[in-house]
Amino acid sequence: MTQIEAPKHCPSCSSTLEIVNSVLYCRNADCPAQGLKLIENFGKVLKIIGLGPAAIRKLNVVSITDLYSLDKDDINQCLGDALGNKLYANIEKSKTASLNQVLPAMGIPLIGKVASDKICANINHLSEITEKLANSVLGPKAATNLLNWLDTEEWIDLPFSFIAEKKNTTGDTVCITGKLKSFKTKAEANVYLSEKGYTPVESVTKTTKYLVNESGVESAKTEKARANGTIIINNIKDLI
């Protein structure tokens, strides 16, 4: 049987590889391959459509900061007007992301959606994260990773507000009636509601907290909601 020798150097940056629990790691923070994967993951988490591996290579960006330094002409020159305009619009739209969305996108080990929501439930802005807070709501490794990332100050030049989004923690029930204007489908709206901490339901009962009626049509559900004292709102995104 031929013995396969493990590589000793990273194929992307030639740095010496480190073996941890039988897994090879490149510890070079400036490794191009790691940079590409970081930006690719960032785009997926923030739903920046069009920011795939091929686009990242053509744009020649090696960091998230580089991505936001591009203007429309830079992007169009690399990708063409049709794809470039769409990607530029999606990059601009991503700037409105809340801290809850940004933290999981930054590629901080062990800081995913759950950890981010735990932190954001206790602060209003990124600058309020302290060592005491991180260690009180996160595990020791996750807290250390988050604090180390904050110390790098990689976030300072990024175009986000870094404001934490407060979620409903009561699990209030929400029913939707009629056509929606803010979402293409009811399924998408229900995902949005769940992410905000609400419980989507199909029918109006005495325990239903909110009825979403964006169409303004007086449906049977609307009449029942009025009779039950259910709160009726005309824009689902008014639910914070």
C-alpha positions in Angstrom: 0.0 0.0 0.0 1.4 3.4 -1.0 1.7 5.8 1.9 0.4 9.3 1.3 2.5 12.0 2.7 0.6 15.0 4.1 1.6 18.3 2.6 3.7 20.6 4.7 2.9 23.9 3.1 -0.3 25.7 2.1 -0.9 25.4 -1.6 -2.3 28.9 -1.7 0.3 30.9 0.3 3.1 28.4 1.0 2.9 28.9 4.7 3.9 26.0 6.9 0.8 23.9 7.8 -0.1 23.0 11.3 -1.7 19.6 12.3 -4.4 19.8 14.9 -6.4 16.7 15.7 -5.3 15.1 12.4 -6.5 18.2 10.5 -4.2 20.5 8.5 -4.5 24.2 9.2 -2.9 27.3 7.5 -2.4 29.9 10.2 -1.5 32.7 7.8 -4.2 35.4 8.3 -3.3 36.8 4.9 -3.7 33.6 3.0 -5.5 34.3 -0.3 -7.6 31.1 -0.2 -8.8 32.0 3.3 -9.6 35.5 2.3 -11.7 34.3 -0.6 -13.6 31.9 1.6 -14.2 34.6 4.2 -15.7 37.0 1.6 -17.7 34.2 0.0 -19.2 33.3 3.4 -19.8 36.9 4.2 -21.8 37.2 0.9 -23.9 34.1 1.7 -24.8 35.2 5.2 -25.7 38.7 4.2 -27.4 37.4 1.0 -25.3 39.5 -1.4 -26.5 37.8 -4.6 -23.8 37.6 -7.2 -20.8 37.5 -4.9 -19.6 34.0 -5.7 -16.0 32.7 -6.0 -15.7 33.7 -9.6 -16.9 37.3 -9.0 -14.6 37.6 -6.0 -11.6 36.6 -8.1 -12.4 38.9 -10.9 -12.9 41.8 -8.5 -9.5 41.0 -6.9 -10.7 41.7 -3.4 -8.9 40.0 -0.5 -10.9 41.4 2.5 -14.3 42.6 3.4 -13.0 46.1 3.6 -11.8 45.8 0.0 -15.3 44.8 -1.1 -16.8 48.0 0.3 -14.1 50.2 -1.2 -15.3 49.3 -4.8 -17.5 51.7 -6.6 -20.0 50.9 -9.4 -17.4 51.6 -12.2 -14.9 49.2 -10.6 -17.4 46.4 -10.4 -18.8 47.0 -13.9 -15.3 47.0 -15.4 -14.7 43.5 -13.9 -18.1 41.9 -14.4 -19.8 43.9 -17.1 -22.7 46.3 -16.7 -25.6 43.8 -16.3 -24.0 41.7 -13.6 -22.1 44.6 -12.1 -25.1 46.8 -11.6 -26.9 44.0 -9.8 -24.0 43.1 -7.5 -23.4 46.8 -6.7 -27.1 47.2 -5.7 -26.9 44.1 -3.5 -23.6 45.3 -1.9 -25.3 48.7 -1.2 -28.3 47.0 0.3 -26.1 44.9 2.6 -25.0 48.1 4.3 -28.3 48.3 6.2 -27.7 45.0 7.9 -28.1 45.0 11.7 -25.4 43.8 14.1 -27.3 40.6 14.5 -26.7 39.9 10.8 -23.2 41.3 10.6 -21.5 39.3 13.4 -22.3 35.9 12.0 -21.0 37.1 8.6 -17.6 38.1 9.8 -16.2 34.6 10.0 -15.4 34.7 13.7 -15.0 31.1 15.0 -18.0 30.0 17.1 -19.8 33.3 16.5 -22.9 32.3 14.5 -26.5 33.4 14.6 -27.3 32.0 18.0 -24.2 33.6 19.7 -24.8 36.9 17.9 -28.5 37.0 19.1 -27.3 36.3 22.7 -24.9 39.2 22.6 -27.3 41.6 20.7 -30.1 40.9 23.3 -27.9 42.7 25.9 -26.6 45.7 23.9 -27.6 48.4 21.5 -24.3 48.8 19.7 -21.2 46.8 19.0 -19.1 49.3 21.1 -21.0 48.1 24.3 -19.5 44.6 24.1 -17.3 44.1 27.1 -15.2 41.2 28.4 -17.6 40.7 31.3 -20.7 40.6 29.0 -19.1 38.2 26.4 -18.1 35.8 29.1 -21.5 35.9 30.8 -23.5 35.0 27.7 -21.0 33.0 25.6 -18.8 30.0 26.2 -15.1 30.8 27.0 -13.8 30.0 23.5 -16.5 31.9 21.7 -16.1 34.9 24.1 -12.3 34.9 23.5 -12.8 34.7 19.7 -15.2 37.6 19.7 -13.0 39.8 21.9 -9.9 39.0 19.8 -11.8 40.1 16.7 -12.9 43.3 18.4 -9.3 44.0 19.3 -8.2 43.7 15.7 -10.5 46.7 14.9 -11.2 45.2 11.4 -14.7 46.5 11.7 -13.9 50.2 12.1 -13.8 51.0 8.4 -16.9 48.9 7.5 -20.0 50.8 6.5 -22.4 49.3 9.0 -24.3 51.0 11.8 -23.5 48.0 14.1 -26.7 48.6 15.9 -28.3 45.6 17.5 -31.8 44.6 16.4 -34.1 43.9 19.3 -36.2 40.8 18.8 -39.6 39.9 20.2 -39.0 37.4 23.0 -42.5 36.7 24.0 -43.3 34.5 21.0 -46.5 36.6 20.2 -48.7 34.9 17.6 -49.1 36.6 14.2 -51.6 35.7 11.5 -51.5 37.0 7.9 -54.6 37.7 5.7 -54.8 38.7 2.1 -52.0 39.7 -0.4 -48.7 40.9 0.9 -46.8 43.9 -0.4 -43.6 43.6 1.7 -42.9 39.9 0.7 -43.4 37.9 -2.4 -44.9 34.9 -0.6 -46.5 34.2 2.7 -43.8 31.5 3.3 -41.1 34.2 3.1 -43.0 36.4 5.5 -43.4 33.6 8.0 -39.6 33.0 8.0 -39.2 36.7 8.6 -41.6 36.6 11.6 -39.9 33.5 13.1 -36.5 35.2 12.8 -38.0 38.2 14.7 -39.2 35.9 17.5 -42.9 35.7 16.6 -45.0 32.6 16.1 -46.8 32.6 12.7 -50.3 31.0 12.9 -52.8 30.2 10.1 -56.1 31.3 11.8 -57.3 34.0 14.1 -58.3 33.0 17.6 -58.8 34.8 20.9 -55.1 34.3 21.7 -53.8 35.8 18.4 -51.8 38.9 19.2 -51.5 40.5 15.7 -53.2 40.2 12.3 -51.2 41.5 9.3 -53.5 42.9 6.6 -51.4 44.7 4.0 -54.1 44.6 1.3 -56.6 46.5 3.3 -59.4 44.1 2.3 -62.0 43.4 5.0 -61.6 39.6 5.1 -63.3 37.2 7.4 -60.1 37.0 9.4 -60.1 40.8 9.7 -63.6 40.9 11.0 -62.8 38.1 13.5 -59.7 39.9 14.6 -61.7 43.1 15.3 -64.2 41.1 17.3 -61.4 39.5 19.4 -59.5 42.7 20.0 -56.5 41.4 17.9 -54.1 44.2 16.9 -54.3 44.8 13.1 -51.3 46.2 11.3 -50.9 47.1 7.6 -47.2 46.5 7.3 -45.5 43.3 8.6 -42.2 45.2 9.0 -43.8 47.4 11.7 -43.4 44.3 13.9 -40.0 44.8 15.6 
